[in-house]
Amino acid sequence: MNSKKEVSRRTFIGLSATTAAGFTILPSKVISGLGYTAPGDKLNIAGIGVGGQGYSNLRNMETENIVALCDVDQEYAGNNSFRRWPMAKTYKDYRQMFEQQKDIDAVMIATPDHNHALPALMAIREQKHVFLQNPLTHSIYESRALNDAAKRYGVATQMGNQGDSDEGIRRICEWIWAGVIGEVTNVDAWTTRPVWNRDLLTPDKGKRVPRDLDWELFIGPAQWRDYNPDYHPWNWRRWWDFGTATLGEMGTHILNAPFKALMLKFPSAVTASSTPFNIYSPPKSSLVRFEFSRRDNLPKVAMPEVTINWYDGGVLQPRPDELKNGEPMGDETGGCIFYGTRGKIMCGTYGQNPTLLPTSEMENFQEPQKSIRRISDALQGGHEQDWIRACKEPAERRLQASSNFEESGPLTEMILLGVLALRMQSLKRKFLWDGPNMQIANLDSGDVLRILTKNEFEIVNGAPKINREYASLIAYETVQEWIRHSYRQGWEQI
């Protein structure tokens, strides 16, 4: 390797404190690339959960060898992945795949959220590189465990929030770090999702399991539920057992920009409110408020205390005065607005199309010098290819992928804390978060959660009648279970 082209990891870390935000700061001579060519040998990649999003991810990895495909629904996966890669060996159970097939170098996982952690941890322990869809895990503890394991075993990792590799988030970081809008003290973030439009209670009766679906494996470590098409495919997002609400689905995309640009770690406190939800399924709309302590200042801007407000389900913050009538706020799916002491920045869902407000300020705006490594075609496969590049580099000289677990793990923890606050809102308080110990610091032993189990409405003699029933749960024990799940018997406990 040409020593003039080599940029050591020590150099990367030493160039700027902003490496803590998850990006590599490069000297200008290598701003468009790494300065050397990665090894040419192809990886042998296995896919777990390949009937939906996983199919798209694997298509972006076709520069490599797709050698194994695993999905609990053979028909669902057979309609696309099995046909596209007919030479790959097929499985229903990833545990059998790992046991039987020893030529796997790296694994792409795109299962429902509740089945993320176990196959990822198994792959990491076998020193296989891992690409894992977002959110990283179903529980806070699982995110911490995967992050720790990835560092211990020295594998290359990447979460599937592709906007993390895109140009927009890099521009936002460079603007904020250069002090373009001054000190950021508040961020509003929102999404138009979820797509479901009704309160959901567990289906009354189970249905016959389709022939090609292994329902036992779909449930995996979660509490047993009889099969119903309301759960699969895709609809699993509607249920606490399998998904993480709208905040879990979209937060890793939309909150990614403020998390990186403001160099955030653990929230100090969180509060939440929402439309009614129940013991089985999330609300249709919610508002979550995260509070963060002061961080170390950067050379050109301070990092004071900051609040991030999350809105979903059609609930929006007030429009900024700088937006003209009819001018869109964010994009069709959502976005962010950063409020600084000297201005505002607005962007779309993936941090795309950032703009100063009012947008007329962009006409004469001089962009700060680019300082962050760029990734080509991030939303068209570049995100996956950046992980593949990292997989091929020796661990001691590896430039980690943009959304590696050391970065995406804490982001996921923040988002899942918001989900936790939503489920705890009957306690009617601000929750103080002890990040290092993964504990709500202000839970009392006598606290009881009151969560809806039945919600019926009818007209009786011309008058409305609402029948609601609630479960009473000991808060401390329940919250501990939500932070760190107890898996179903027969599944390894993390």
C-alpha positions as CSV (number, residue, x, y, z in Angstrom):
1,M,0.0,0.0,0.0
2,N,1.3,3.5,-0.9
3,S,2.1,5.2,2.4
4,K,1.2,8.6,1.0
5,K,-2.3,7.4,0.3
6,E,-2.9,5.6,3.6
7,V,-4.8,7.5,6.3
8,S,-4.5,5.7,9.6
9,R,-7.3,5.3,12.1
10,R,-5.3,7.4,14.6
11,T,-5.2,10.2,12.0
12,F,-9.0,10.0,11.5
13,I,-9.6,10.2,15.3
14,G,-7.1,13.0,15.8
15,L,-8.2,15.2,13.0
16,S,-11.4,16.5,14.8
17,A,-13.6,16.0,17.9
18,T,-16.5,15.6,15.5
19,T,-15.6,11.9,14.9
20,A,-17.7,11.4,18.0
21,A,-20.7,12.2,15.9
22,G,-20.3,9.1,13.8
23,F,-18.6,10.5,10.8
24,T,-15.0,10.3,9.6
25,I,-13.3,13.7,9.1
26,L,-10.9,13.5,6.2
27,P,-8.2,15.8,4.8
28,S,-9.2,17.3,1.5
29,K,-6.9,15.1,-0.5
30,V,-9.1,12.0,0.3
31,I,-12.5,13.7,0.7
32,S,-13.9,11.8,-2.3
33,G,-12.7,8.3,-1.2
34,L,-10.7,6.3,1.2
35,G,-7.3,6.8,-0.4
36,Y,-6.8,3.1,-1.2
37,T,-8.6,0.2,-2.8
38,A,-10.4,-2.4,-0.7
39,P,-9.6,-6.1,-1.3
40,G,-11.3,-7.5,-4.4
41,D,-12.4,-10.8,-3.0
42,K,-16.2,-11.2,-2.8
43,L,-18.0,-11.7,0.5
44,N,-20.3,-14.7,1.0
45,I,-23.5,-13.1,2.3
46,A,-26.5,-14.7,4.0
47,G,-29.9,-13.0,4.3
48,I,-32.2,-13.6,7.2
49,G,-35.7,-12.2,6.6
50,V,-35.6,-11.8,2.8
51,G,-39.3,-11.5,1.8
52,G,-39.7,-7.8,2.1
53,Q,-37.1,-5.1,3.0
54,G,-34.4,-7.7,3.1
55,Y,-34.9,-8.4,-0.6
56,S,-34.1,-4.7,-1.4
57,N,-31.0,-4.8,0.8
58,L,-29.7,-7.9,-0.8
59,R,-30.2,-6.5,-4.3
60,N,-27.9,-3.7,-3.2
61,M,-25.3,-6.3,-2.2
62,E,-25.3,-8.2,-5.5
63,T,-21.6,-7.2,-6.0
64,E,-21.0,-10.1,-3.6
65,N,-22.0,-13.8,-3.4
66,I,-25.5,-14.4,-2.0
67,V,-24.9,-17.9,-0.6
68,A,-27.8,-18.4,1.8
69,L,-31.4,-17.2,2.3
70,C,-33.4,-17.7,5.5
71,D,-37.0,-16.8,6.0
72,V,-39.8,-18.3,8.1
73,D,-42.3,-17.7,5.3
74,Q,-41.1,-19.7,2.3
75,E,-43.8,-18.5,0.0
76,Y,-43.3,-14.8,0.8
77,A,-39.5,-15.1,0.3
78,G,-40.0,-17.4,-2.7
79,N,-41.8,-14.7,-4.6
80,N,-38.6,-12.6,-4.9
81,S,-35.4,-13.6,-3.2
82,F,-35.5,-17.4,-3.8
83,R,-36.2,-16.7,-7.5
84,R,-33.5,-14.1,-7.9
85,W,-30.8,-16.1,-6.2
86,P,-31.6,-19.8,-7.1
87,M,-28.1,-21.0,-6.2
88,A,-28.3,-19.9,-2.6
89,K,-29.2,-22.5,0.0
90,T,-32.5,-21.9,1.7
91,Y,-33.5,-22.2,5.3
92,K,-36.4,-21.4,7.7
93,D,-34.3,-21.4,10.9
94,Y,-31.2,-19.2,11.1
95,R,-29.8,-21.4,13.8
96,Q,-29.7,-24.3,11.4
97,M,-28.2,-22.1,8.8
98,F,-25.3,-21.1,11.0
99,E,-24.8,-24.7,12.2
100,Q,-24.8,-26.2,8.7
101,Q,-23.3,-23.6,6.4
102,K,-19.7,-22.6,7.3
103,D,-18.9,-20.4,4.2
104,I,-20.8,-17.4,5.4
105,D,-18.7,-14.2,5.9
106,A,-21.5,-11.6,6.5
107,V,-25.2,-11.5,7.3
108,M,-28.0,-9.2,6.3
109,I,-30.9,-9.3,8.8
110,A,-34.3,-7.8,8.0
111,T,-36.7,-9.7,10.2
112,P,-39.4,-8.0,12.4
113,D,-37.9,-6.0,15.2
114,H,-38.4,-8.7,17.9
115,N,-36.2,-11.1,15.9
116,H,-33.3,-8.7,15.3
117,A,-31.1,-9.3,18.4
118,L,-30.7,-13.1,18.6
119,P,-29.5,-13.8,15.0
120,A,-27.3,-10.7,15.0
121,L,-25.6,-11.7,18.3
122,M,-25.2,-15.3,17.0
123,A,-23.5,-14.0,13.8
124,I,-21.3,-11.6,15.7
125,R,-20.1,-14.4,18.1
126,E,-19.1,-16.4,15.0
127,Q,-17.2,-13.3,13.8
128,K,-19.5,-12.7,10.9
129,H,-20.1,-9.1,9.8
130,V,-23.7,-7.8,10.3
131,F,-26.0,-5.5,8.4
132,L,-29.2,-5.1,10.6
133,Q,-32.3,-3.3,9.6
134,N,-33.6,-0.5,11.7
135,P,-34.4,0.0,14.5
136,L,-31.4,-2.0,15.7
137,T,-33.4,-3.9,18.3
138,H,-36.7,-4.4,20.1
139,S,-35.3,-3.4,23.6
140,I,-32.8,-1.0,25.0
141,Y,-30.7,-3.8,26.5
142,E,-30.5,-5.6,23.2
143,S,-29.0,-2.5,21.6
144,R,-26.4,-2.2,24.3
145,A,-25.6,-5.9,24.0
146,L,-25.1,-5.9,20.3
147,N,-22.9,-2.8,20.4
148,D,-20.7,-4.3,23.1
149,A,-20.5,-7.6,21.2
150,A,-19.6,-6.0,17.9
151,K,-16.7,-4.2,19.6
152,R,-15.5,-7.3,21.4
153,Y,-15.5,-9.5,18.3
154,G,-14.2,-6.8,15.8
155,V,-16.8,-7.2,13.1
156,A,-18.0,-4.6,10.7
157,T,-21.6,-3.5,11.3
158,Q,-24.2,-1.3,9.8
159,M,-27.8,-0.4,10.6
160,G,-30.3,0.0,7.7
161,N,-31.0,3.7,8.1
162,Q,-29.7,4.6,4.7
163,G,-30.1,8.3,5.1
164,D,-27.1,8.1,7.5
165,S,-24.9,7.7,4.4
166,D,-26.5,10.4,2.3
167,E,-25.3,13.9,1.4
168,G,-28.0,15.7,3.3
169,I,-27.1,14.7,6.8
170,R,-23.4,15.6,6.1
171,R,-24.4,19.1,5.0
172,I,-26.5,19.6,8.1
173,C,-23.6,18.5,10.3
174,E,-21.1,20.8,8.5
175,W,-23.5,23.8,8.8
176,I,-24.2,23.3,12.5
177,W,-20.6,22.6,13.4
178,A,-19.5,25.7,11.5
179,G,-22.0,27.8,13.6
180,V,-24.2,28.8,10.6
181,I,-27.3,29.0,12.8
182,G,-25.6,29.5,16.1
183,E,-26.3,27.3,19.2
184,V,-29.1,24.8,18.6
185,T,-31.4,24.6,21.6
186,N,-34.5,23.0,20.2
187,V,-35.4,20.5,17.4
188,D,-38.9,19.6,16.1
189,A,-39.1,16.2,14.3
190,W,-42.2,14.7,12.8
191,T,-43.6,11.9,10.5
192,T,-47.0,11.5,8.8
193,R,-47.0,7.8,9.7
194,P,-48.3,5.4,11.0
195,V,-50.4,3.9,8.2
196,W,-52.8,2.1,10.5
197,N,-55.9,4.0,11.4
198,R,-57.7,2.1,14.1
199,D,-57.2,1.0,17.7
200,L,-56.0,-2.6,17.7
201,L,-56.7,-5.3,20.3
202,T,-55.4,-8.9,19.9
203,P,-57.4,-10.9,17.4
204,D,-60.2,-12.8,19.0
205,K,-59.4,-16.1,17.4
206,G,-56.3,-17.7,15.8
207,K,-56.4,-18.8,12.2
208,R,-55.0,-21.8,10.4
209,V,-51.3,-21.3,9.8
210,P,-50.4,-21.1,6.0
211,R,-48.6,-24.2,4.8
212,D,-45.3,-22.4,4.0
213,L,-45.1,-20.3,7.2
214,D,-43.3,-21.6,10.3
215,W,-45.3,-19.6,12.9
216,E,-43.2,-21.0,15.8
217,L,-40.1,-19.4,14.3
218,F,-41.9,-16.2,13.5
219,I,-42.9,-15.8,17.1
220,G,-39.3,-16.6,18.1
221,P,-38.4,-15.2,21.6
222,A,-41.7,-13.2,21.9
223,Q,-44.7,-14.2,24.0
224,W,-46.8,-16.8,22.1
225,R,-49.7,-15.5,20.0
226,D,-51.8,-17.8,17.8
227,Y,-51.4,-17.0,14.1
228,N,-53.6,-14.4,12.5
229,P,-53.0,-12.5,9.2
230,D,-53.3,-9.3,11.2
231,Y,-49.7,-10.1,12.3
232,H,-48.0,-11.1,9.1
233,P,-46.8,-10.0,6.7
234,W,-45.8,-6.4,7.5
235,N,-48.6,-5.8,9.9
236,W,-46.4,-6.9,12.8
237,R,-45.4,-3.3,13.2
238,R,-48.9,-2.7,14.7
239,W,-48.1,-4.8,17.7
240,W,-45.9,-4.2,20.8
241,D,-44.9,-7.8,20.8
242,F,-43.2,-7.5,17.4
243,G,-42.7,-3.8,16.6
244,T,-41.7,-0.6,18.3
245,A,-44.5,1.8,17.3
246,T,-44.1,4.7,14.8
247,L,-41.2,6.1,16.7
248,G,-39.3,2.9,16.3
249,E,-40.1,2.6,12.6
250,M,-39.3,6.1,11.5
251,G,-37.2,7.6,14.4
252,T,-33.9,6.1,13.2
253,H,-34.4,7.9,9.9
254,I,-35.8,11.2,11.0
255,L,-34.0,11.7,14.4
256,N,-30.7,10.5,12.9
257,A,-29.7,14.0,11.7
258,P,-30.2,15.8,15.1
259,F,-28.6,12.9,16.9
260,K,-25.4,13.1,14.9
261,A,-25.3,16.8,14.2
262,L,-25.8,17.7,17.9
263,M,-23.4,14.9,19.0
264,L,-26.0,13.4,21.4
265,K,-25.8,10.4,23.7
266,F,-28.2,9.5,26.4
267,P,-31.3,11.7,27.0
268,S,-31.4,13.1,30.6
269,A,-35.2,13.0,30.6
270,V,-38.2,12.1,28.5
271,T,-41.9,12.8,28.6
272,A,-44.7,11.5,26.3
273,S,-48.4,11.8,25.5
274,S,-50.5,10.1,22.8
275,T,-53.9,9.1,21.6
276,P,-55.3,6.0,23.4
277,F,-53.3,2.8,23.0
278,N,-53.7,-0.5,24.6
279,I,-51.8,-3.4,26.1
280,Y,-51.3,-5.0,22.7
281,S,-50.8,-2.1,20.2
282,P,-49.4,1.4,19.9
283,P,-51.2,4.7,19.6
284,K,-52.2,6.3,16.3
285,S,-50.4,9.5,17.1
286,S,-48.0,10.7,19.8
287,L,-45.7,13.4,21.1
288,V,-42.4,12.6,22.8
289,R,-40.1,15.2,24.3
290,F,-36.4,14.3,24.8
291,E,-34.1,16.5,26.9
292,F,-30.3,16.3,26.6
293,S,-27.6,17.8,28.8
294,R,-24.9,20.1,27.6
295,R,-22.1,18.5,25.5
296,D,-18.5,19.5,24.9
297,N,-18.2,22.6,22.8
298,L,-16.8,22.5,19.3
299,P,-14.3,25.0,18.0
300,K,-16.9,27.2,16.2
301,V,-20.1,26.5,18.2
302,A,-21.2,25.5,21.7
303,M,-23.4,22.5,22.4
304,P,-25.9,23.7,25.0
305,E,-28.8,21.8,26.6
306,V,-31.2,20.8,23.8
307,T,-34.8,19.5,23.6
308,I,-36.1,17.4,20.7
309,N,-39.8,17.1,20.2
310,W,-41.1,14.2,18.2
311,Y,-44.6,14.2,16.5
312,D,-46.3,11.4,14.6
313,G,-49.7,10.4,13.2
314,G,-50.5,13.7,11.6
315,V,-49.8,15.9,14.7
316,L,-47.5,18.7,13.8
317,Q,-45.7,21.5,15.6
318,P,-46.6,25.1,14.6
319,R,-45.3,26.2,11.2
320,P,-42.2,28.4,11.3
321,D,-43.0,32.0,10.5
322,E,-40.2,31.9,7.8
323,L,-42.2,29.5,5.7
324,K,-44.3,31.1,3.0
325,N,-48.0,30.2,2.6
326,G,-48.2,26.9,0.8
327,E,-44.5,26.1,1.2
328,P,-44.1,22.5,2.3
329,M,-42.7,21.7,5.7
330,G,-40.2,18.8,5.3
331,D,-41.3,16.3,2.8
332,E,-44.3,14.0,2.3
333,T,-43.2,11.6,5.1
334,G,-41.8,14.0,7.6
335,G,-38.7,16.0,8.5
336,C,-36.8,18.1,11.1
337,I,-36.4,21.8,12.0
338,F,-33.3,22.9,14.0
339,Y,-33.8,26.1,16.0
340,G,-30.5,28.0,16.5
341,T,-29.7,31.2,18.2
342,R,-29.0,32.8,14.8
343,G,-31.2,30.9,12.4
344,K,-33.1,27.7,11.5
345,I,-32.4,24.6,9.3
346,M,-35.2,22.4,7.8
347,C,-34.7,19.0,6.2
348,G,-36.8,16.0,5.0
349,T,-37.2,12.5,6.3
350,Y,-33.7,11.1,5.7
351,G,-32.0,14.4,6.4
352,Q,-32.5,15.2,2.7
353,N,-32.7,18.6,1.0
354,P,-31.6,20.7,4.0
355,T,-32.3,24.4,3.7
356,L,-32.0,27.5,5.8
357,L,-35.2,29.3,6.7
358,P,-36.4,31.3,5.1
359,T,-35.5,29.3,2.0
360,S,-34.5,32.5,0.3
361,E,-31.4,32.6,2.4
362,M,-30.0,29.7,0.3
363,E,-29.7,32.0,-2.8
364,N,-26.4,33.6,-1.5
365,F,-25.4,31.0,1.1
366,Q,-21.8,30.0,1.1
367,E,-21.5,26.3,2.1
368,P,-18.8,25.5,4.7
369,Q,-15.9,23.5,3.5
370,K,-16.7,19.8,3.2
371,S,-15.0,17.9,5.9
372,I,-16.9,14.6,6.1
373,R,-16.3,11.5,4.0
374,R,-18.9,11.2,1.3
375,I,-20.6,8.0,0.2
376,S,-21.9,7.8,-3.4
377,D,-25.5,6.9,-4.2
378,A,-26.3,6.3,-0.5
379,L,-30.0,5.7,-1.1
380,Q,-29.5,3.5,-4.1
381,G,-27.1,1.0,-2.6
382,G,-24.2,3.1,-1.3
383,H,-25.3,2.5,2.3
384,E,-24.9,-1.3,1.8
385,Q,-21.8,-0.9,-0.2
386,D,-20.1,1.2,2.5
387,W,-20.7,-1.8,4.9
388,I,-19.3,-4.2,2.4
389,R,-16.2,-2.0,2.0
390,A,-15.8,-2.1,5.8
391,C,-16.2,-5.9,5.9
392,K,-13.3,-6.3,3.6
393,E,-10.9,-4.2,5.6
394,P,-8.7,-5.7,8.4
395,A,-10.2,-4.9,11.8
396,E,-7.1,-3.1,12.9
397,R,-7.3,-0.7,10.0
398,R,-11.0,-0.7,9.4
399,L,-12.8,2.6,8.7
400,Q,-16.2,1.7,10.2
401,A,-19.4,2.1,8.1
402,S,-21.4,5.2,8.6
403,S,-24.1,3.8,10.8
404,N,-22.0,1.1,12.6
405,F,-23.4,-0.2,15.9
406,E,-21.3,2.1,18.0
407,E,-23.3,5.0,16.5
408,S,-26.6,3.4,15.7
409,G,-26.8,1.6,19.0
410,P,-27.1,4.8,21.1
411,L,-29.5,6.3,18.5
412,T,-31.7,3.2,18.9
413,E,-31.5,3.4,22.7
414,M,-32.7,7.0,22.6
415,I,-35.7,6.0,20.4
416,L,-36.6,3.0,22.4
417,L,-36.6,5.2,25.6
418,G,-39.2,7.3,23.8
419,V,-41.2,4.2,23.2
420,L,-40.8,3.2,26.8
421,A,-42.1,6.7,27.9
422,L,-45.2,6.2,25.7
423,R,-46.1,3.0,27.4
424,M,-45.5,4.5,30.9
425,Q,-47.5,7.7,30.4
426,S,-50.2,6.7,32.8
427,L,-47.8,7.6,35.6
428,K,-48.1,11.3,34.5
429,R,-44.5,12.5,35.0
430,K,-41.2,13.4,33.4
431,F,-39.0,10.3,33.4
432,L,-35.4,10.8,34.4
433,W,-33.0,8.4,32.6
434,D,-29.9,6.8,34.0
435,G,-28.3,6.0,30.7
436,P,-25.2,4.1,31.9
437,N,-27.3,1.8,34.0
438,M,-30.3,1.6,31.7
439,Q,-32.8,2.6,34.5
440,I,-35.6,5.0,35.0
441,A,-34.2,6.9,38.0
442,N,-37.5,8.2,39.4
443,L,-39.8,5.1,39.6
444,D,-41.3,4.5,43.0
445,S,-41.9,1.0,44.4
446,G,-45.6,1.7,44.7
447,D,-46.1,3.0,41.1
448,V,-48.7,1.2,39.1
449,L,-49.2,1.4,35.3
450,R,-52.8,1.6,34.1
451,I,-53.1,0.3,30.5
452,L,-56.1,-0.1,28.4
453,T,-57.3,-3.7,27.6
454,K,-60.8,-3.1,26.3
455,N,-62.2,-0.1,24.4
456,E,-65.8,-0.4,23.1
457,F,-68.2,2.2,22.0
458,E,-71.9,1.9,21.2
459,I,-75.1,3.9,21.1
460,V,-77.7,2.9,23.7
461,N,-81.1,4.6,23.7
462,G,-79.7,7.4,21.6
463,A,-76.8,8.1,23.9
464,P,-73.1,7.2,23.6
465,K,-71.8,4.5,25.9
466,I,-68.0,3.9,26.3
467,N,-66.8,0.7,27.9
468,R,-63.2,0.8,28.8
469,E,-61.2,-1.7,31.0
470,Y,-57.7,-1.4,32.2
471,A,-54.9,-3.7,33.4
472,S,-53.0,-2.6,36.5
473,L,-49.3,-3.5,36.3
474,I,-46.5,-3.0,38.9
475,A,-44.5,-0.3,37.2
476,Y,-40.9,-1.3,38.2
477,E,-41.2,-5.0,37.2
478,T,-43.0,-4.2,33.9
479,V,-40.6,-1.5,32.9
480,Q,-37.6,-3.8,33.7
481,E,-39.2,-6.3,31.3
482,W,-39.6,-3.7,28.6
483,I,-36.0,-2.6,29.0
484,R,-34.6,-6.1,29.0
485,H,-37.0,-8.8,27.7
486,S,-37.4,-12.3,29.2
487,Y,-37.5,-14.5,26.1
488,R,-39.9,-17.4,25.6
489,Q,-38.7,-20.8,26.8
490,G,-36.3,-22.5,24.4
491,W,-34.7,-19.2,23.1
492,E,-31.4,-18.0,24.3
493,Q,-31.5,-15.3,26.9
494,I,-29.4,-12.2,26.1
